[in-house]
Structure formats: structure tokens, C-alpha cells
Amino acid sequence: VVKRAVYRAVEKGNGALDQACALISALVKGGALEGAELTKGMSRALRGLPDLSLDVPDAAKRMDSVIARGVKDGFLAEGFKESLEDMAGSMIPVA
């Protein structure tokens, strides 16, 4: 669910980014989405970023917007992307 929502939002742009973040935030706050599921979905979305960037050239910038919004809204921890990069051995692209 997370990966799909993030991908659709990245493809469609700013308004969709806000909607996807609001959806994810509501799912987390409502208990329908747990931290492990969120982390797994976001890490999958980040791993697929190189392919997504072929269709959406500014996908990395948009993904950074999703992460920043997630930190602001409290459904992602500060330093989320950096921690994923450390776990993946810096295989996740940085915008």
C-alpha cells in the first residue's frame, strides 16, 4: 500500500504528494499501518527510485518531499532516509 501510494503520488505531482502523505499519516495514526510495514513500503519505494526516475525525471526530488512531509507529520522518524541508506550500504539514491 505504501509503495503504491508513494509511486502514484510521485508520478502525479504536488497535490497527489499531499494526499498520499495524508493517507499514510491517517493509516498510521489509526493503527491500520504499523511502523514495520511503513518502513518496508518506504524502503521498497526508495529502492525502485532509479526505475521510476526514467519516467519521472524529478522523482528523487518528489520522493524527498514525501520523506520531509512524513517527518513533519510524524509518521517517519528524523533521519529516516539516512538510516535506510546505512542499512542498504548506500544503494538508495540521494536527490
Contacts in CASP RR format, 6 or more apart in sequence:
PFRMAT RR
TARGET T0000
AUTHOR 0000-0000-0000
METHOD contacts of the structure
MODEL  1
VVKRAVYRAVEKGNGALDQACALISALVKGGALEGAELTKGMSRALRGLP
DLSLDVPDAAKRMDSVIARGVKDGFLAEGFKESLEDMAGSMIPVA
1 27 0 8 1.000
1 33 0 8 1.000
1 37 0 8 1.000
1 41 0 8 1.000
2 24 0 8 1.000
2 33 0 8 1.000
2 37 0 8 1.000
2 38 0 8 1.000
2 40 0 8 1.000
2 41 0 8 1.000
2 42 0 8 1.000
2 44 0 8 1.000
2 45 0 8 1.000
3 41 0 8 1.000
3 42 0 8 1.000
3 44 0 8 1.000
3 45 0 8 1.000
5 20 0 8 1.000
5 23 0 8 1.000
5 24 0 8 1.000
6 20 0 8 1.000
6 41 0 8 1.000
6 42 0 8 1.000
6 45 0 8 1.000
6 63 0 8 1.000
6 66 0 8 1.000
7 45 0 8 1.000
7 52 0 8 1.000
8 16 0 8 1.000
8 20 0 8 1.000
9 15 0 8 1.000
9 16 0 8 1.000
9 17 0 8 1.000
9 19 0 8 1.000
9 20 0 8 1.000
9 21 0 8 1.000
9 62 0 8 1.000
9 66 0 8 1.000
10 17 0 8 1.000
10 52 0 8 1.000
10 56 0 8 1.000
10 59 0 8 1.000
10 62 0 8 1.000
10 63 0 8 1.000
10 66 0 8 1.000
11 52 0 8 1.000
11 55 0 8 1.000
11 56 0 8 1.000
13 62 0 8 1.000
14 65 0 8 1.000
17 62 0 8 1.000
17 65 0 8 1.000
17 66 0 8 1.000
17 69 0 8 1.000
18 69 0 8 1.000
20 66 0 8 1.000
21 66 0 8 1.000
21 69 0 8 1.000
21 70 0 8 1.000
21 73 0 8 1.000
21 75 0 8 1.000
24 33 0 8 1.000
24 38 0 8 1.000
24 70 0 8 1.000
24 75 0 8 1.000
25 70 0 8 1.000
25 73 0 8 1.000
25 74 0 8 1.000
25 75 0 8 1.000
27 33 0 8 1.000
28 35 0 8 1.000
28 38 0 8 1.000
28 75 0 8 1.000
29 75 0 8 1.000
38 75 0 8 1.000
38 76 0 8 1.000
39 84 0 8 1.000
42 67 0 8 1.000
42 76 0 8 1.000
42 80 0 8 1.000
42 84 0 8 1.000
43 84 0 8 1.000
43 88 0 8 1.000
43 92 0 8 1.000
45 63 0 8 1.000
46 63 0 8 1.000
46 81 0 8 1.000
46 84 0 8 1.000
46 92 0 8 1.000
46 93 0 8 1.000
47 88 0 8 1.000
47 91 0 8 1.000
47 92 0 8 1.000
49 59 0 8 1.000
49 60 0 8 1.000
49 63 0 8 1.000
49 92 0 8 1.000
49 93 0 8 1.000
50 93 0 8 1.000
52 59 0 8 1.000
53 59 0 8 1.000
53 60 0 8 1.000
53 93 0 8 1.000
56 62 0 8 1.000
60 93 0 8 1.000
60 94 0 8 1.000
60 95 0 8 1.000
61 95 0 8 1.000
63 95 0 8 1.000
64 81 0 8 1.000
64 95 0 8 1.000
67 76 0 8 1.000
67 80 0 8 1.000
67 81 0 8 1.000
70 76 0 8 1.000
70 80 0 8 1.000
71 77 0 8 1.000
71 78 0 8 1.000
71 79 0 8 1.000
71 80 0 8 1.000
77 83 0 8 1.000
81 92 0 8 1.000
81 94 0 8 1.000
84 92 0 8 1.000
85 91 0 8 1.000
85 92 0 8 1.000
85 94 0 8 1.000
END
